[in-house]
Amino acid sequence: MESREIFSGLATIPPVFLRIDGRAFHRLARSQSLAKPFDARFCRAMTDVSIRLIAESGLSPRFAYTFSDEISLYFTTLPFRGRVEKLDSVAAAYAASCLTLALGTSEPLAFDARVVQASPDFAETYLQERQAEAWRNHMNAWCQDALVRDGRDPKEAAAALKGLPSDALHEMMFARGVNLAKTPAWQRRGVLVYREEKERAGYNPVTGEDVAALRKVVRVDADLPLFTAPEGVALVRSLVRGP
C-alpha cells in the first residue's frame, strides 16, 4: 500500500512560504451576513487563525501575513521533515477548524494550501507582491460593492471593472465620497502576525532578586507600512533575516 503513496515522501527544504486560501468563501460571506466591501469581524477571525497557527498549531512558522481570505506562513525550519502533503493538509485543516471556532459557524469551511519555495531575497519580493495584491483586492472590492449598490448584477459589476487602471478606480470611489487611500490600513495593506521579544519583570528564586527576563510574545500589526517603503523594507527584512 505504501508503495502507491507516491507523493507522501515528497519533501521541501526551508525557507518556504505556505499559503492557504479560503475555498468558496462567497457562501460563507452569505451565511455569516458579512459586511461589504470589508467585514472587521472576519478580519479579526482571520487574524485569530494566524495567531493560532503561530502559537498553538505546532507548525511554528516565523510569521504570518493575512488579507482577505488568505494567509501566508513563512518557515525557516519545517515540521514533518518538510513533507509537502503533510504541511499542506495539516495547515489547511487546522486553519479551517480555527476559523470555524472564531466565527461560530455551523457551515463547513475549507482552505486549500500550497508550498512556495523561497530564499531571503525572494521572501521580501513575495511579501511586496502579496501586499500589492491586497491593494488591488481592496480597490476592486470597494468598486464592485459600489456598482452593485448602484443596481448592477455582481457579474456585470466585475466585468465593468476588469482591466480598469487604479486611477479610474480611485476616481470612481472619490466621486462617491470615498478616498481609498484613507480607508483602514488592514483593508489596504493586510495584517502581519509575528513573535517578538519583550522584556518582562521576573523573579529569581535562588537569589531572591527581581530580574528582567526576555519573553517571546505574539504581536499583531494591523497598521502596516508599505513593504516597498524604507520602513516596510526594514520590517520585512528583520522578520525574514532575523534570529
Secondary structure, DSSP 8 states (H G I E B T S, - for coil): -GGG-TTTT-B--SSEEEEEEESSHHHHHHHTT--SS--HHHHHHHHHHHHHHHHTSS---SEEEEETTEEEEEESS-SGGGBHHHHHHHHHHHHHHHHHHHHT--S---EEEEEEE--HHHHHHHHHHHHHHHHHHHHHHHHHHHHHHTT--HHHHHHHHTT--HHHHHHHHHTTT--GGGS-HHHHH-EEEEEEEEEEEEEETTTTEEEEEEEEEEEEE-S---TTSHHHHHHHHHHHH--
